[in-house]
Amino acid sequence: MSREGEFNDEKHDQHTRKSKTQRKKEMTALQKLGEELVNLKADQLKKMPLPEELFRAVLEAQRMKTHGARRRQMQYLGAVMRQVDAESVREALGQLMENHGREARGFHLVEEWRDRLVEGDQDLTQELCERFSKLEPGELHRMVMNARRERETGKPKGAGRALFRRLMEHYRQSHGTGKSDQL
């Protein structure tokens, strides 16, 4: 190849090569993504489709308590992140956070229903019985009365929790999550 061809290849490399600043920004972004993985709870982390080496590096970082060791592990995690498809990890993390937010909103809604029922909201009782066809009005009334009695006497909140679990079970069945045995 002539010298002119070599010069053109070099010129092409200059346009496609990333600057040091750009590479550093990308590495910092990968390290931050790694930090987000480290901040996940164990059950959330298990739901993530991560390569084995990345999964082990995240678990190791979670176990480290001293600042220096954790900082070095986070740098290692960033290096491991450069070897995996970071975009798929980002997408999976986004989906996990979206699902978590949806579950939290459902949880708060069911808590609100329970509190309103215990306070005596009869319209809500009727609405819930219509909304959840398998929810029996007699059973709901009995559970609400038990929870109300507990609240008035200051006893432990076992009946209130049972009412919450029952409402959550029906809520999850109607929303197709099927996690009725949790909570």
N, C-alpha and C positions, 0 to 999 in steps of 0.2 A: 504494500500500500504506500502511496506517496505521502510526503510530509503534509501536503494540503489535506488529505483525508484524515490524517491523525489530528490535525488542527481542528477540523470540523467535528470530530468525535469529542475532542476536549471541550469545544464550545458547547456541544450538545449536553455534556455532563454538567457543565456549569449551570445550565438552565433547569436541569432535572434534579440536581443535588439540592438537599435542604440545607439551610443555614444552620449554624451552631445554635442560634437562638431558637429556631423552629424545632430542632431536635430536642433541645432542653425543655421546651414547653410541652412537647409530646411525652417526654419521659416523666415530667412532673404530673401531667394529667393521668398517666398510667399509675403512678405512685398513689395519687389521690383515689383512683378507682380501687386500688389495692386496700387503701385505708377504709373505704366504704365496705369492702368485703370483710375486713377485720372487725368492723363494728357490728356485723350481723350476729344474731344469736345462732346457736348451734343448729337448731331445727331449721332456721331459714337458710343457713349455709348448706345444709344437706340437700335442700331443694334446688340448689344452683347446679347447672351442668358444667362443672369445672374439671379441667384436666387434673390428674392425680397429683402432680408436682405442685401445682398452684394451690390445690386444696390443702396439702400438707404444709405449705409455706404459710398459708393463712392461719391454720390451726396453731402452728408454732408461734406466730406473731401474737395470737390471742393469749398464749400462755406466758409470754414475756412481760415482766413487770418493770424491770429497770429501764430507764430512759435510753441509755446508750445501746443496750442490746436490742431493744425494740426498734430504735432508729436504724440500726444496721439491718435488722430483719426486714424492715419496710423498704430499704434500698434493694435488698435481695428480691423482695416481692415485686418491686418495680421491674427488675431485670427479668424475672419469670414472666411478668405480664407482657414484656416485649416479645416473648416467644409464642404467645397464644393469640387467638383472635379476640382482641379487646372489644371489638364492636359487639360480638355475640354475648360476651360477659356483661357489657353495658346494657344490652337489650334485656337479658335475663334478669338483671338487677332491677331495671325499670319495671318489668312485669311483676316481679316480686313485691316491690314497693307499692305498685298500684293495687295488687291483691290485698296487701296488708291494710292499705287505706280503706278499701271497700269493706273489709272485715271489721275494722274499727268503727266505721260509720254504722254498720249493722248492729254492732255491740251497743253503741250509744243509743241507737233508736230503741232497741229492746229494753235497755235500762229505763229509758223515758216511759215506755209503755208500762213497765212494771210499776214505776213510781206513780203514774197517773191512775192505774187500776187500784192500787192500795189507797190512794187518796179519794177514791170513790167515783171515778169517771165512768158512768154507765154507758155513755155514747161509745166510748172506746171499747168496752166489753162487747157490745153489739157489732161494732166494726170488725174487731178481731175474729169473732165467731163467723162472720160472713167471709172474711178474707181467707181464713184457714179453715177449710171445710171439715178437717179431721179434729179440730179443737172443739171439745164438748163444752157447752155452756155451763153445765152443772159442775164439771171438774174445775173449770176456770173459776167459777164463783167460790167453790170450796177453797181453792188455793189462795185466792185473793183474800178471803175472810181470815184464813190462817195467818197470812202475812200481815194483815191489818192488826189482828189480835197481838201478834208478836211485837209489832211496832208500838202499840199502845202500852203493853206491859213491860217493854224494855228487855225482853228475852233475846237470846241469840237469834240471828237472822236466818235460820235454816229454812223456814217456809218461804221467805222472800227469795232466797237463792233457788229453791225448788221451782217457784213460779218463774223466775228468770230463765232457768234451764229449759223449762217446758216451752216458754215463749220462743227462746232461741232455737230450739229444736224445730218448731213449726216454721219459724222465719227461714232457717237454712233449707228446710225441705222445699219451701216455696221458691227459694232462689237457686236451687239446684246445687248447693255446695256440699250437702250430705255429710257435714261434720257434726252430726247430732250428738256424738259421744264426747265431744270436747266441751270444756267449761263446766 
